[in-house]
Amino acid sequence: MPNLTELHAHVERRWFFVARSARILATAVLLIAGWSPLQAQSRDAFVPVTDVMLQDPDPEDWLMWRRTLNGWGFSPLNQIDRDNVSELRMVWSRAMAPGSQQATPLVYDGVMYLPNPRDTTQAIDAETGDLLWEHRRDVPEDIASYVGGLESTNRNVAIYGDLIIDTSADDYIYALEATTGRIAWETQILDYQTNPARQSSGPFVANGKLISGRSCRPKGGPEACVITAHDATTGEELWRTRLIPAPGEPGDETWGDVPFEERFHVGAWMVPSYDPELNLIYMGTSVTSPAPKFMLGGTEKKHLYHNSTLALDGDTGEIVWYYQHLIDHWDLDHPYERYLVDTAVAPDPAAVSWINPRLQPGEQRKVVTGIPGKTGVVYTLDRETGEFLWATPTVSQNVISHIDGATGEVSANPEVVFTSVGQTVTACPALSGGKNWDAGAYSPDTHTMYFALRNTCASQMATDDGTLYELASRRQIAPGTDQLGTVRAISVETGETLWLYEQRAATSALVATGGGLVFGGDLNGRFRAFDQTSGEVLWEINLGSPLTGFPITYAVDGRQYVAASTGTAATPSGMMRLTPELRPSTGNNIFVFALPDQAR
Ligand SMILES: [Ca+2]
């Protein structure tokens, strides 16, 4: 008997027979006949994706979450530029599956691999928008009761060899044949009923290994809080690194007398970056549960490895170095994208709050930089050693009072650190950030990082009602402004803010291009192109629903496309309550734009 997946594949293959496109029909016939799989476009045979290709991808392709291993979110494509972007028009659109929508499309050789909510994967002709195949994972009905909701989020997939690989809501990692959508293998990472972990992000390929993190739920205890590596060809598990130390392990003492089995929730729920030369994986971690540390053995304890950048050995998963950004009491996670840049480091003392006094201004370093956490603070570290180089705030924040430039040690503002149940503080940003999962971008053409940030604060009370973080929170727009959304351009070398765009609606993920543009959307349905150097809005369209996916750009046969997707997701829903007069619709859709023939 065929299983459900195979039955579904049969349905999809029948669909091909009614497709009008002769090109797709020809491919479908070959697939049904079981002949050697062809690229859906029937151009050439499918060329397996290698580590060499992932390290230096074809400009036309978008092969991973932020396109390149260094996390930049940058494409060198330059057909769409500052002069012609105003002529962009939609060339195709599709509705997406229902659920929490935060997709990043992958594009390889003219095919888009689109992660839809609830572990539905689609292969789509990237030129026409026609569906080539679809695979829906059979997600258990009781999953939400174990992983605490948001189980439908399916942020990204990976491509390696001839496989499209995802992690699943039920804590598996699984591979689909890129040419057919048929399942190739699956490997259980955790038993979701005994060690539940929320798997919102998919895997990332580092030298043939599938690296994946997750947010572990307190029901499972510390053994669910792991980063794993699997063989990208076979799915065999190669290593797992627990993010909470056990008795006798380094860092155990940072939890004081909290029993190991009560050390909860230090996850790594976003996607890492990777330096193939150093063979180091850079991944950020989340907060503890509960958040206030007086409930966890003391406010001065570090509770490693929460809110840290971890540099992991690619072969073994060993933590080579770590840097802790903030001892958290307010649910201010630090799992977001890290940019790996080789750059002159010359922080401007007039623009940057905290600088390592040993730094010789202008010296060349291999850095890991960006805004790793919800506080909106930029951190630049030496990525070989973890040495602190500089840090500076962006949006208003009051949780960090000082960073020691010589050691990088971060001091929390004692006025907002909880010391008792029932205590109320106003902490900025709110627990939704500042920054959140909506990634920024780095352009090597301008040596500038671009971030979508929000001006928020929250009135927070420490509770003992058994909720995940033991916090009751009321969000607000930061005092002194009614502008919730911002896009900020920051020099990677000097730390200066080069331009700042502000508006009422919260802003969302960005992509930078070789055409001198930054594309990004907002939660009021607007998708727009900024001039990278001035911040001027050069093009804008209303897509009707919040821009919740990650925009990308790609090319097929020399024509450049820009893809953006809309929908619903928890963080945007919380943000929308701060701008109640803005009332977009909530449809999960992908839209693809290109220049008309005469403008190219
Ligand atoms: Ca998934």
Boltz pocket constraint, residues with backbone or C-beta under 6 A from the ligand:
constraints:
  - pocket:
      binder: B
      contacts: [[A, 119], [A, 153], [A, 154], [A, 155], [A, 156], [A, 166], [A, 167], [A, 168], [A, 169], [A, 199], [A, 200], [A, 201], [A, 202]]
      max_distance: 6.0
